[in-house]
């Protein structure tokens, strides 16, 4: 009987370990994607402003 509980515990531990690895990969990819998107936004803003400068003054209000 004790061996059965050990086997069940082992399988539960293995399933939880797999789930935690899976969730960790999903969360890590989400974090990497959001950081990449933020960097792209920041460098895009700096690149556009640095390349073209400020828009010309038209005199219209």
C-alpha positions in Angstrom: 0.0 0.0 0.0 2.8 2.4 0.8 4.4 1.8 -2.6 1.1 2.9 -4.3 1.1 6.2 -2.4 4.7 6.8 -3.4 3.9 6.2 -7.1 0.9 8.5 -6.9 3.0 11.2 -5.2 5.7 10.7 -7.8 3.3 11.2 -10.7 1.7 14.2 -9.0 5.1 15.7 -8.5 6.1 15.0 -12.1 2.8 16.6 -13.5 3.2 19.7 -11.3 6.9 20.0 -12.4 5.8 19.8 -16.1 3.1 22.4 -15.5 5.4 24.8 -13.8 8.0 24.5 -16.6 5.3 25.1 -19.2 3.9 28.1 -17.3 7.4 29.5 -16.8 8.1 29.3 -20.5 4.8 31.1 -21.3 5.4 33.8 -18.8 9.1 34.2 -19.8 8.0 34.5 -23.5 5.4 37.1 -22.6 7.9 39.1 -20.6 10.5 39.0 -23.4 7.8 40.0 -25.9 6.6 42.9 -23.9 10.2 44.1 -23.3 11.0 43.8 -27.0 7.8 45.7 -27.9 8.7 48.5 -25.4 12.2 48.7 -26.8 10.9 48.8 -30.4 8.5 51.6 -29.4 11.3 53.6 -27.7 13.8 53.2 -30.4 11.2 53.8 -33.0 10.3 57.1 -31.4 13.9 58.2 -31.0 14.8 57.1 -34.5 11.9 59.0 -36.1 12.6 62.1 -34.1 16.3 62.0 -34.7 16.0 61.3 -38.4 13.4 63.8 -39.4 13.7 66.4 -36.7 10.7 68.3 -35.5 7.9 69.1 -38.0 8.2 72.4 -39.8 6.3 75.4 -38.6 3.4 76.2 -40.9 2.2 79.3 -39.1 -1.4 78.0 -38.8 -2.9 77.8 -35.3 
